[in-house]
Amino acid sequence: MSTDNDVARSLRSWMKENRHEDADRVLDVVFDQIPATPQRRAGWLAQRFFEMNSFARIGAVAAAAVAIVIIGIALATRNNDVGPAPSVSPSSNASLAPVSFTVLRTFPQSVTGVVAPPEGSDPEGIGMAVGPDGLLYVTDLRHSVTVIDPATGEPLRSWGRSGSGEGEFAADLLAVTVAPNGQVYVADPGNHRIQVFDPNGTFIREMGSLGTGEGQFQGLGRFVGVGEDGSAYAADWVGKTITKFDGNGAFVWRVGGPASADAELQGGVHSAAVMKDGTILVTFEGRGKAALLDPSDGSVIGLWPGGSFIGTSGEHTVAANGSVSVFQYLPAAVQLFDADGNFLGRLDRAEYDLYPAPVFTPDGRGWSFNQSQGLVELEIQ
């Protein structure tokens, strides 16, 4: 059972930018957290809200969140009365020894220059990726990209400011991906586009605009997967689709949406990343699933083996060795998987409080941010 802070953080994240049309999805997820009985399965109430206006739906979500907290307290009390609840392994491969995590170093804002959200607030203001040069590329609340030397934690260069021109960004919640050729892809949801730069911050091109046509977005998601050939894969959180652009920025395909013939793609993709074999690993909005897509046409190859363990939704990164780290929202935690989807270990939010999902430099060290400590270097064994 998640805590009230977990629930509140998840609901705030899903309903940012007045995304009232997502209330049905949020309701589905919230009620799924309430234990079902033989007389009422978890989704029963959510299916009866389609006639409500968006504000009424949001009110129902808030009420449901309170209900979850109350039920959680009651269940916790009941469990204390009868002894501790049995532990459940999230992995189907019980023979795998869990990995261990050690914080090696931390670098505060005074060193990195990166402005993270204040402690206790939503953590999503940071995006991070590792370039082929071994450097850390970080987006933050200044509407900018900062390149950090992981040896010292110090910034080497930065670019960007608030606005809608080339090299300008219109929202705090940016995310960054670095292609194998060193080009830097920055999701700029406030401007409904993805901007591409060289490693020094020189603008190269942009992809996307506001609209419903090919290559356009109604609500661009913050996470972009990039392939070896520079192809980019981006989710539309409002249209509930995922779009592919080629290495030159041209539209290739768009799949998903409520009318999709593939049921797995009807609810919307949360984030996308490219696996070592070129397939596209996607997590779905509000569902504890992940799947692999065929990069040629966006069809679902199959559910990813680790997908049933990632919580309600989450964003993920893929390391050079193929391992996958996922930040899940409910309950808030980071989970690690090997390239085959086998569960390796978990970093609970209460103990580590990390965001985003760790990225890995060539030496195998993990990197993330802690809102009170700043940039965090992790050793994961």
N, C-alpha and C positions, 0 to 999 in steps of 0.2 A: 504494500500500500504506500502510495506516495505521500509526501508531506504537503501541508497547505502551501508552503513556499514553492514547491515543485509545480503544483497545479497552477498557482497564480502566474508563475514565470512562463509556463507553457501557454496559458491562455493569452497573456499579453503578447507573446511572440507571434502566435498565430493570427491575432487580430490587429496587428500594427497597420497603420495607414488606412484605417477605417475599412478593413476588408470584411464587411458585414456578410458578404455572400458566402464566406467560409464558415458561418456559424453552424450550419447543418453538420459539416464535417467535424467541427469541434465538439458538438453535442454527441456525435457518434463515439468519439474518443473518450469524452468525459464519462458517459454512461457505461462504456466498456470497462471503466475502472471500478464500477460498483458490482459486487458479486451478484451473479444471476441466480434465480431460483427456478425450479421446474415450472412455476406458473408464469414467470416473466423472464425472458432472456434479456441480455444487457442492452440491446438496441431498441427495445420496445418503445420507450418514450420518445427517442429521437425521431422515430419514423412518423410521429404525429405532429411535427412542427412545420410541415411544408406550407401551411396556410398562414403562418405568422409572419409579420414584417421583421425586418432585420434587427431592429432595436429590441423587439420582444424576444427574438432568438438570443440576443446577447444577454438579456436579463435572465433567460432560462439557463444559459451557460454559467453565469455567475452563481445562480442558485444551486446548480448542480455541483459546482466546485465546493460550495459550502457543505453540501450533503456529503461529498467525498471525504472532506476533513472530519466531519462528525462520525461517519461510519468508520474511518480509519482509527479514530480515537477509541471507538467502541470495540473494534476488533482487537486493537492492541491491548485493551484492558482485559478482554476475554482471553486472549492468548496468555497474558500474564497469570490469569487464574488457573490455567490448566498446564502451565509449563511452556517452555520456549517452542515456537513453531519449528517444524522440521526444516532443515536447510534444503534448498533446491538448487542444483547446479544448472546454470543457463546453457551448458554445453551438452550436445548429444554425444560427445566423445569424452567420456569420463577419464580416459587414460592420460589425457593431456595434463601435464603439470602446469599450474597457473604461473604466469610470469610475475616477477617482482619489480617494483618501481622505486627508484631512489631519486630524490631531487638533488642534483649536483650543485647547481648555482642558480641564483636569481639576479636579475638586473632591473633596478627600479626605473621609473620614468625619467629621472634625472640623468640616467646613463643612455637609455635608448632614444629618448625624445618622443616615444610613442604615447599618445593620450588614450588611455583605456577608460571604459565606463567606471564611475565611482563604485566603491565597494558596497555591496548590498543591492545594486540595481541590476537590470538585465545585462548579461555579459556580451551581447552579440555585436558590439561595436568594433570588434577586432577581426581581421581576416589575415591569414598567413599562408605562405607557400615557400618552398625551397627551389631555388633556381639551379640549373646545371652547373653554375659557378660555385655552388655550395653556400651561397648567401641566403639570408632570410628576407623575403619581401612581405611587408606588413602594411595593411590598410588600417586606419584608425579614425577617431572622431574629428580629426582636423580636415577631413575630405582629402586625404593625401596618401601617397605610397612612400614608405620609408624602407630603404635597403640597409640591412643590419649585418655586420660582421659577427658571426656566432662565436668567434674566438674571444672577442672583447665585449660584445653586447652593444657596441657603439654604432651610430648611424654613419653610413658612407655617403649617402645622397638621398634626396627626396624630391617629389614633385606632386603637383596637384593643388587645387583650391576649390572653393565653392563656386558653382556656376554651371553653365550648360555648353560652354565652348569646348574646343579641343583641350584635353588635359584637365578639364574641370569636372566636378562631380556634384550631384544635387541631393545626395542623401548621406546620412552618417553610416548607414548599414551597407558598407561596401564589402566585396570579397575579391580575392586575387588568386590567380593561377598562373604558373609560369610554364611555358611550353618547353619541350626538349631543345628547341633551337634558341632558347633564351628570351623569346618574346613574352611580354607581360600582359595578361588578360585581366581586366578589371571590370567586374559587374557593377554597373551604374544604374540601379533600379529607378532612382529619381528621374533620370533622363531616358529610361526605357531602352537602354543600349548597353553594349559591351564595347569598351575601348581597348585598343591594342597598342602597346608601346615597345620600343626597344629597351634593353636593360638599363639604359641611361635615362629613360623617361621621355624620349622623343616620340611624339605621336605618330602612329603608322596608319591606322584606320579605325572605323567603328562599324558595328553591326547592330541592327535593330532600331526600332522606333515605336511610337505608340500607335496601336491599331490592331486590327484583326486579320490583316492580309499576311501573305507569306513573308516570313522574316520579321514580323512585327509582334509586339507583346502587349497584352492588357495589364499585366503585372509581372514584370521580369523578376525571377528569383535571384537570390544573391550568390548562387554557386554555379560555376561554369567548369565543365570538364573539357580538357584539351588533349587531343591525340598527338601521336608522333608526327603526323603530317600537318599539324596546325588546325585540324578540324575542331570546332567548338560545339559543345552541347549545353543548351540552356533551358531551364524550366520556366514556364509561365504559370505562376501561382494562381492567377485569376482564371485564365483560360484552361488551366489544368492540362497543359500540353508540354511537350519537349521538342525543341527545334535543333536541327543540325545546320551549321554553316561550314563551308569548306575552308581550306587554308588561306584562301584569298578573300574570305568574308562573304561569299555568295551563298544564298539560301539553297539547301539541299533537300531536306524533308522536315515535316512536322507530324508528330503522332500523338495520340491520346485525346483526352477530353471526354465529357460525359457520353458522347455518341460513338466512342471508339468501339470497334468490333472486338478488341481485346479487353476483357473485363479487368485485367490487372492495371491497365492504363486509364481507366475511366475516372479514377479518383484524383489523379494529379501526381506529378513527380515533385519531390522536395529538393533533392540534390542529385548531381551526376558527377562521376569521376571515371576516368579511363583506366582499365586494368592493363597489366603487362601484355596480355595477348590481344589488346585492341578492343575487346568487348566493353560495353558501357555498363557500369554498375550504378544503379539508381536506387534511392530510397523513396518511399511513397509517402505522400502527405497523410499524417495522422494514423498510419498503420505500421505495425511491427513487422514489416516485410522489406526485402530488397530483392532486386531481380537483375538479370543480365540482359542487355539489349544488343541486337545485331547492329553494328555501326553502319551497315550498308543501307538498311531500310527502317531501322528503329523497332523492328519486331521483337517480341519477348522470346528470348531463348529458353528461359526457365528461371525459377526462383533461385536466388543465391542461397547456398546452404546456411550461411550465418544470418540470413535475413530475419529469422523468427526470433532473434535474441536482441534486437536493437531498440526495443521500446516502441513508443508510439510513432516517432519519426526522428529524423536526425540527419546531420550533414557529415560527410565522411571524406577522408583523404586516403590516397593510395601511395605507399612508400615505394622506393626503387626496387625493393625485393618482393613487391607484390602484396605485402601485408596491408591490412585495412584498419584504420582507426575511425570510430564513429562517435560523435557527440549525440547522445539521446536526450530528449527533453523530459520524459516522464517514465520513470524517475530520472532526475538529472544525473548523468554519469558519462564517462568515456569508456567504450569497450573496444578491445583489440582482437583482431582475427588474423589468421594466416591467409595466404593467397587462395586457399581452397575453402575458406569460410569457416574453418575450425576456430572455436572460441579459445582465446589465449589468456585473457585477464580483463579486469575491470578496475577503473579508477573512480570511486564514488565521489560525488560532488562534495559531500560533507567533509571528506578527508583532504581532497586535493584542490577542489574548486577551480578547475581548469576550463578554459575556452580560448580558442576553438579546439577541435580534435587535433591531437598532436601531429605535427609534420616531422619528417626525419631527414637529417643531413647525411651526407655520404658516410660519415663515421658511425652511423647507427644511433646517434643520440636523438631523442625526441625533444620537441620544442612546442611550448604553448604559452598561454598567459594566465596569470593569477591576478585578480583585481586588486589585491592588496600588495603583492610582491612584485608584480610586473612580469617581464619575460622570464620564463622558467625553462631550465635545461634538465631533462630527465634521462636517466639511464634505465633502460627497460631490458630485463633479462628473463 
